[in-house]
Structures are given as C-alpha cells and as structure tokens.
Amino acid sequence: MEFQSRIKTIEWVDTYSKMVDQTVIPYEYKFVNITGGQEMFDAIRNMIVRGAPAIGIAGAHGVILFAQELAKETSDRAEFIKKLIEKAGYMKTSRPTAVNLMWAVDKQIELIKSSNADINGIIEELKQNAIKLENEDIEINKKIGDYGAEVVPKGATILTHCNAGALATVGYGTALGVVRSAYAKDNTVQVFADETRPRQQGARITTFELAMDGIPVTLITDGMCSYFMKKRMIDMVVVGADRIAANGDTANKIGTYTVAIAAKYHNIPFYVAAPLSTIDISIKSGAEIPIEERSHDEVTHINGKPVCPLKGVNIINPGFDVTPHELITGIITEKGILRPDFNKSIREAYE
C-alpha cells in the first residue's frame, strides 16, 4: 500500500509560485502566491518556504519570476540572458547552507545558457523545467521512503529532528517519507519529534504533518532524547539534510549533531534521508560547509515575546551543525541506502 500525503508544499501556477506559508503553521494552514523575484528571495530567507528540497524548487521558481520581470524591461535577448543569470546567482545567496538551492538554480542557469529560444520561449522552458523538478522531487521522495522503510523494525519508534517531511519538500518528505512508507506497511510505527529550537519546526510542523496524516507522534524537547534512548523508547533516528559532503559529513538543523552523539552512545541506528541532489561532491568534508548565522531574535523571542534579558546577554544563533560521518549508520537516497565507507558509496551512487 502506498501512503498518500495530503500536502503539496509548492507548485508553479501559470505566472506565479504557490506555496504553503510555513511561518503560520500550526495556527493557520494557508497558501501564499509569490509573484516577484525579490519576493521569492525574501520568502526563502524568511522561511515562508523551508527544507532543502522545497527551497531548491522555490529557487527554480524564483528564476522564472526574475525572467518575467526582465522581459518587461528589455527586448534584447543577450541583455536579458546576462541579467537573468546575474539574478539567478543572487537567488542562490538567500540560504547559503542548503545545497539543493544551488543545484536547482543551476539547472535553470544551464537551460538559459543552452536555449535557442527567444525571450518568451526561454521563460516557457524555465516553467516546464521547474514543473519537471517538482514532479521528480515527489517521485524521489517516495523512493527514499521505500528504501528507508526496509530498515524500520516492526513497531519501531522513530526519533526525528527538525522537519524533513512533505512541507520540507514538494510533497511526501525525506525523513518523514521513510516514516510514511514504513507506516503504510506497519501501522504500529510511531514517531518522537524533537521540538527543534529555536524555531520549533519539529513542534510546529512535524507534529502538524503527522497529526494531519493520522500517524502517531509524541513531542519532546530537544534535551530529552538521551533520556528516552536510555529507557529504550527510541529504536532509530531518521533526519533530513541540507548538505552532505563527499565523505558523508552532514549539515542539518542545529541540534542534529547532539542527537547523533546520543544515538551512538546508546547503540541506536542514526540515518540521514536525502536525495542525491543534497550531496555536494565538490567538498571533501563538513568543514567546508558554510553555516548560516541567523537572527538573534529567533533565540531571544518566542511568538514575538522575549524569553531572556535583551541587554547584557550575548547571543549566537547558527542555523545548522555538521554531524560527522562516523556517527551515521546510513544515508537513505533514491538509489538505495549508502553505507560506510561513504567516500566510496557516494562516489558509486553517481556512477
């Protein structure tokens, strides 16, 4: 039986990008229409759309939006292409850690450079390419889910950190794709979701998704995972990824590294679920992954209200950390589960 998630996070509609506004979940579930290139840049930066695969599609849509705007400013094809490639490069700077953004925008840039069409033709080709990437994302996630379900024990409790579900992708999800596929085979599977400070994506989004789909979920705070691991209440960990180095080192939401250390100590399998597009084979290790530093307000405030003194307190807010490959049991991809030696298995996945 195939599990059908009811969520589609982002899609191209005629002349605009339609996406779920993730900043208002769980209080509201609504869509917003993004109609301009800078508006898309801001939507990515401000996390209206979030999750590496979804950010990638948003970036591809952003290139179309910039193209539509430039078509109104110039009829010179060469000038249009030059300025559009510049705008596409700018779009890639909206979130520096998520490599899927660079991957998807580069797919659009490749199309722009190779196209023989006129300006309107290029815009149409960009639209069709983005829609193709959307559809491929869902199919890739289902493959990830099916491969991952093979290593989920019967009746397992799966711990997740942050959100790597349908709302982090076009639909279905990576880490939650594994959960959905496993649950379709065994409805005794359940999830423990870390709240994921400081933006509470686990509390706000992961629990929302799973409750919507009827999958049992228990919310815990970030500091509780070791407690439940020691009590043997967690059987495995599955998380998503924003960038994976050639050696398997994985950047994911801040706090993932802590979960991985706890899992290693308690002999609990720790899996990363991500498409091959999240693997950046151009970098040798996680030391080369740029870590986004985000607004201090994310730490000092919850729902607009301060939770600490605003004077005399230093704040550091890295958005991600890097889990060393030694702590990772396997990387679940659309081509199967990659296992150590990751340098070798990742290289072979691209052959």
HUJODA-V710462 format. One record per helix or strand of 3 or more residues. SS is the DSSP state (H for helix, E for strand). FROM is the first residue (numbers start at 0). TO is the last residue. Records with the same first field share a line. If there is no record, write none. Layout:
# HUJODA-V710462
SS = FROM-TO, FROM-TO
This chain:
# HUJODA-V710462
E = 9-12, 15-19, 30-33, 156-159, 189-193, 216-219, 235-238, 242-244, 249-252, 268-272, 319-322, 329-332, 335-337
H = 36-44, 51-70, 76-90, 98-113, 118-148, 165-167, 174-184, 200-212, 221-229, 255-264, 275-277, 285-287, 296-299, 324-326, 341-348
